[in-house]
């Protein structure tokens, strides 16, 4: 006789298969998407410009290839598709028919994780392929005694921005916005 409190061996096996299947599903491949964007930039070699805004002052600078690649790492590390991290995130899909757009939202309730939220904005197209229009990431972490909040925004084929807030004990530093542009129309 099977008790109501204990599932049958078959039901337990079915639940394990379902859980393993859900665990095996991948989130949107942000690392690969950004990598594809970088390959496009590398092949087309568009002029890159960088603006830095601290407080109310903005100035333009050239950007070296090394600095460009270092800034990009903010978007791809850590990777929430990594099996050690994935279990801490949930995926929610939101469709907005008025725009039209679909947003994939990845979030965690674990405050010790660096990435707190990711939004992947997709413009659906039933005739052509759906297109990712932007990726937004919120990060929270510390380096030494400095608490850092970052908001990262990647606009497909156009630019990216890294907005950083730093706080050391009771000292709040001016907000820094770094914007790298490779589309001259932007």
Residue pairs with C-beta under 8 A, 6 or more apart in sequence:
2 8
7 15
23 86
23 87
26 81
27 80
27 81
27 86
27 89
27 91
27 104
27 106
28 104
28 106
28 120
29 81
30 75
30 76
30 79
30 80
30 81
30 118
30 120
30 135
31 76
31 79
31 81
33 132
33 135
34 72
34 75
34 76
34 135
34 154
35 76
37 154
37 156
37 157
38 69
38 72
40 157
41 48
41 182
46 182
46 183
46 184
47 182
47 184
48 62
48 63
48 68
48 180
48 181
48 182
49 60
49 62
49 63
49 180
49 181
50 60
50 61
50 62
50 63
50 67
50 178
50 179
50 180
50 181
51 58
51 59
51 60
51 61
51 177
51 178
51 179
51 181
52 58
52 59
52 61
52 176
52 177
52 178
52 179
53 175
53 176
53 177
53 179
54 174
54 175
54 176
54 177
55 174
55 175
63 180
68 180
71 160
71 162
71 178
71 180
72 160
74 137
74 139
74 150
74 152
74 162
75 135
75 137
75 152
75 154
75 160
78 85
78 114
78 115
79 85
80 86
80 89
80 106
80 115
80 118
85 113
85 115
88 108
88 110
88 113
89 106
89 107
89 108
90 106
90 107
90 108
91 104
91 105
91 106
92 104
92 105
92 107
93 102
93 103
93 104
93 105
94 102
94 103
94 105
95 101
95 102
95 103
96 102
96 103
100 123
100 124
101 121
101 122
101 123
101 124
101 133
102 121
102 122
102 124
102 130
103 119
103 120
103 121
103 122
104 118
104 119
104 120
104 122
105 117
105 118
105 119
106 115
106 117
106 118
106 119
106 120
107 116
107 117
107 118
108 115
108 116
108 117
111 140
114 139
114 140
114 141
115 137
115 138
115 139
116 138
116 139
116 140
117 136
117 137
117 138
118 135
118 136
118 137
118 138
119 135
119 136
119 137
120 132
120 134
120 135
121 132
121 133
121 134
121 135
121 136
122 130
122 131
122 132
122 133
123 130
123 131
123 132
123 133
124 130
125 131
131 156
132 156
133 155
133 156
134 153
134 154
134 155
134 156
135 152
135 153
135 154
136 151
136 152
136 153
136 154
137 150
137 151
137 152
137 153
138 149
138 150
138 151
138 152
139 148
139 149
139 150
139 151
139 152
140 147
140 148
140 149
140 150
141 148
141 150
142 148
145 168
145 169
146 166
146 167
146 168
147 166
147 167
147 168
148 164
148 165
148 166
148 167
149 164
149 165
150 162
150 163
150 164
150 165
151 161
151 162
151 163
152 160
152 161
152 162
152 163
153 160
153 161
153 163
154 160
155 186
157 183
158 181
158 182
158 183
158 186
159 179
159 180
159 181
159 182
159 183
159 186
160 179
160 180
161 177
161 178
161 179
161 180
162 177
162 178
163 175
163 176
163 177
163 178
164 175
164 176
164 177
164 178
165 172
165 173
165 175
166 172
166 173
166 176
167 173
